């Protein structure tokens, strides 16, 4: 089934080459009221639960 989806995607790209996703997420990061939670059990990497911004623990202490 995957091969048919892959072929369909390739055909769509050939037929509509200008159809691209141009999303700028920088505005989303700037406007977000960040709420960070740890990504793993070491608690060295954190991610915002609202926008997905990733920061390391050492960078969080500076702010």
DOVEX-496805 format. One record per residue: residue in three letters; chain; residue number from 1; x, y, z of N, C-alpha, C, O, CB in turn. Coordinates in pm, whole numbers, always signed. Last residue first. Glycine has a CB too. Example, Ala and Ser with C-alpha at 12.3 -4.5 7.8 and 13.67 -1.06 7.14 Angstrom:
BEGIN
  code  unit  pos    n.c1    n.c2    n.c3   ca.c1   ca.c2   ca.c3    c.c1    c.c2    c.c3    o.c1    o.c2    o.c3   cb.c1   cb.c2   cb.c3
   SER     A    2   +1285    -225    +708   +1367    -106    +714   +1290      +3    +787   +1341    +114    +804   +1408     -60    +572
   ALA     A    1   +1319    -569    +780   +1230    -450    +780   +1320    -330    +780   +1424    -332    +846   +1131    -447    +905
% end
This chain:
BEGIN
  code  unit  pos    n.c1    n.c2    n.c3   ca.c1   ca.c2   ca.c3    c.c1    c.c2    c.c3    o.c1    o.c2    o.c3   cb.c1   cb.c2   cb.c3
   UNK     A   63   +1769   +3243   +3128   +1655   +3334   +3106   +1583   +3361   +3232   +1485   +3435   +3233   +1559   +3279   +3005
   UNK     A   62   +1951   +3055   +3207   +2001   +3189   +3176   +1887   +3289   +3165   +1906   +3408   +3191   +2081   +3188   +3046
   UNK     A   61   +1812   +2819   +3229   +1856   +2883   +3354   +1904   +3025   +3329   +1897   +3108   +3420   +1967   +2802   +3419
   UNK     A   60   +1783   +2736   +2966   +1664   +2779   +3039   +1703   +2855   +3166   +1632   +2948   +3206   +1576   +2658   +3075
   UNK     A   59   +2028   +2643   +2887   +1980   +2768   +2827   +1860   +2822   +2901   +1836   +2943   +2900   +1944   +2746   +2681
   UNK     A   58   +2043   +2405   +3030   +2141   +2510   +3061   +2100   +2644   +3000   +2133   +2749   +3056   +2281   +2469   +3010
   UNK     A   57   +1839   +2255   +2909   +1824   +2299   +3046   +1919   +2412   +3081   +1882   +2505   +3152   +1845   +2184   +3140
   UNK     A   56   +1754   +2356   +2574   +1830   +2275   +2668   +1819   +2337   +2807   +1791   +2456   +2820   +1979   +2264   +2625
   UNK     A   55   +1444   +2365   +2397   +1556   +2431   +2462   +1625   +2334   +2555   +1564   +2240   +2607   +1508   +2555   +2541
   UNK     A   54   +1216   +2387   +2131   +1302   +2300   +2211   +1417   +2381   +2266   +1481   +2457   +2194   +1353   +2182   +2127
   UNK     A   53    +878   +2452   +2067   +1011   +2508   +2077   +1094   +2424   +2172   +1049   +2391   +2282   +1006   +2655   +2125
   UNK     A   52    +611   +2374   +2049    +714   +2278   +2016    +855   +2331   +2019    +946   +2261   +1977    +688   +2223   +1884
   UNK     A   51    +389   +2519   +2127    +442   +2544   +1993    +555   +2450   +1954    +593   +2446   +1837    +491   +2686   +1984
   UNK     A   50    +299   +2398   +2371    +206   +2470   +2283    +259   +2486   +2142    +184   +2468   +2046    +177   +2606   +2341
   UNK     A   49    +494   +2287   +2523    +380   +2202   +2491    +284   +2270   +2394    +195   +2203   +2339    +306   +2164   +2617
   UNK     A   48    +834   +2318   +2451    +710   +2389   +2479    +593   +2301   +2436    +592   +2247   +2325    +706   +2528   +2405
   UNK     A   47   +1075   +2102   +2595    +999   +2146   +2478    +872   +2215   +2524    +811   +2176   +2623    +966   +2026   +2384
   UNK     A   46   +1409   +2039   +2711   +1271   +2077   +2736   +1206   +2122   +2606   +1274   +2174   +2517   +1263   +2188   +2843
   UNK     A   45   +1663   +1832   +2829   +1603   +1893   +2711   +1455   +1917   +2740   +1385   +1827   +2787   +1621   +1802   +2584
   UNK     A   44   +1727   +1718   +3064   +1828   +1807   +3007   +1774   +1880   +2885   +1831   +1980   +2842   +1953   +1728   +2969
   UNK     A   43   +1595   +1512   +3197   +1554   +1651   +3219   +1662   +1750   +3176   +1684   +1853   +3240   +1520   +1673   +3366
   UNK     A   42   +1611   +1245   +3162   +1731   +1313   +3212   +1703   +1459   +3247   +1781   +1521   +3319   +1842   +1305   +3110
   UNK     A   41   +1378   +1156   +3045   +1392   +1137   +3189   +1516   +1206   +3246   +1525   +1223   +3367   +1398    +990   +3221
   UNK     A   40   +1271   +1410   +2804   +1315   +1276   +2844   +1339   +1271   +2995   +1321   +1371   +3065   +1444   +1236   +2769
   UNK     A   39   +1154   +1659   +2794   +1132   +1568   +2683   +1167   +1425   +2723   +1101   +1330   +2680   +1214   +1610   +2562
   UNK     A   38    +986   +1858   +3039   +1101   +1778   +2996   +1062   +1679   +2887    +953   +1622   +2888   +1161   +1703   +3114
   UNK     A   37    +811   +2154   +2930    +812   +2027   +3002    +931   +1945   +2953    +972   +1960   +2838    +677   +1949   +2983
   UNK     A   36    +716   +2496   +2928    +814   +2393   +2897    +798   +2273   +2989    +776   +2287   +3110    +955   +2449   +2907
   UNK     A   35    +522   +2711   +2778    +511   +2623   +2894    +600   +2503   +2863    +563   +2418   +2781    +361   +2580   +2924
   UNK     A   34    +511   +3038   +2639    +575   +2908   +2651    +551   +2840   +2785    +558   +2903   +2891    +723   +2922   +2629
   UNK     A   33    +297   +3180   +2461    +324   +3190   +2604    +378   +3053   +2645    +302   +2963   +2680    +194   +3232   +2688
   UNK     A   32    +387   +3287   +2134    +351   +3179   +2225    +386   +3214   +2370    +491   +3271   +2397    +420   +3049   +2184
   UNK     A   31    +482   +3468   +1952    +354   +3497   +2015    +312   +3395   +2119    +211   +3415   +2187    +248   +3507   +1911
   UNK     A   30    +718   +3351   +1856    +723   +3481   +1922    +596   +3510   +2001    +603   +3572   +2107    +746   +3591   +1819
   UNK     A   29    +630   +3117   +1735    +720   +3109   +1850    +723   +3240   +1927    +729   +3240   +2050    +861   +3072   +1805
   UNK     A   28    +477   +3223   +1529    +413   +3138   +1628    +499   +3128   +1753    +447   +3131   +1864    +386   +2999   +1570
   UNK     A   27    +669   +3350   +1376    +566   +3431   +1442    +497   +3352   +1552    +462   +3407   +1656    +464   +3482   +1341
   UNK     A   26    +812   +3131   +1279    +879   +3224   +1370    +779   +3314   +1442    +802   +3351   +1558    +979   +3310   +1292
   UNK     A   25    +702   +2965   +1092    +667   +2939   +1231    +731   +3038   +1328    +708   +3029   +1449    +706   +2799   +1269
   UNK     A   24    +573   +2997    +790    +675   +3060    +872    +632   +3047   +1018    +536   +3112   +1061    +696   +3210    +832
   UNK     A   23    +526   +2777    +530    +477   +2821    +659    +593   +2879    +739    +697   +2815    +752    +410   +2705    +735
   UNK     A   22    +456   +2675    +245    +546   +2780    +291    +490   +2838    +420    +416   +2936    +418    +563   +2891    +184
   UNK     A   21    +429   +2399     +67    +388   +2449    +197    +493   +2549    +244    +605   +2511    +278    +369   +2333    +300
   UNK     A   20    +344   +2420    -279    +439   +2395    -170    +382   +2451     -41    +297   +2540     -42    +577   +2458    -201
   UNK     A   19    +285   +2388    -597    +211   +2364    -474    +309   +2323    -364    +352   +2207    -357    +103   +2255    -495
   UNK     A   18    +426   +2393    -828    +424   +2516    -750    +349   +2499    -617    +352   +2590    -533    +361   +2627    -830
   UNK     A   17    +387   +2146    -952    +517   +2175    -890    +517   +2300    -802    +599   +2312    -711    +621   +2190    -998
   UNK     A   16    +165   +1938   -1011    +154   +2068    -943    +286   +2105    -875    +297   +2095    -753     +39   +2064    -839
   UNK     A   15    +257   +1705   -1139    +146   +1781   -1195    +137   +1922   -1137    +103   +2016   -1209     +16   +1708   -1170
   UNK     A   14    +463   +1619    -971    +492   +1645   -1111    +383   +1732   -1173    +413   +1823   -1250    +505   +1512   -1189
   UNK     A   13    +330   +1582    -732    +438   +1679    -738    +474   +1716    -881    +510   +1830    -910    +561   +1626    -666
   UNK     A   12    +154   +1376    -804    +100   +1506    -764    +207   +1615    -770    +178   +1727    -810     +42   +1498    -621
   UNK     A   11    +341   +1170    -849    +259   +1219    -960    +200   +1356    -927    +197   +1444   -1013    +146   +1119    -992
   UNK     A   10    +436   +1136    -587    +527   +1177    -694    +450   +1233    -812    +491   +1333    -871    +613   +1059    -739
   UNK     A    9    +203   +1049    -459    +269   +1172    -416    +362   +1224    -524    +366   +1344    -550    +348   +1149    -286
   UNK     A    8    +156    +806    -593     +57    +913    -598    +119   +1048    -560     +91   +1150    -623     -60    +882    -505
   UNK     A    7    +382    +662    -513    +361    +692    -654    +262    +807    -671    +283    +895    -754    +311    +568    -730
   UNK     A    6    +325    +646    -237    +447    +710    -285    +434    +750    -431    +472    +861    -469    +567    +616    -266
   UNK     A    5     +90    +498    -239     +89    +633    -184    +211    +712    -231    +201    +831    -262     +85    +629     -30
   UNK     A    4    +189    +258    -344     +87    +333    -418     +78    +478    -368     +59    +569    -448     -49    +264    -404
   UNK     A    3    +366    +178    -145    +419    +207    -278    +318    +287    -360    +358    +374    -438    +457     +78    -351
   UNK     A    2    +199    +119     +69    +288    +235     +76    +339    +275     -62    +352    +394     -91    +406    +206    +168
   UNK     A    1     +83    -120      +0      +0      +0      +0     +87    +125      +0     +52    +226     -62     -94      +0    +121
% end
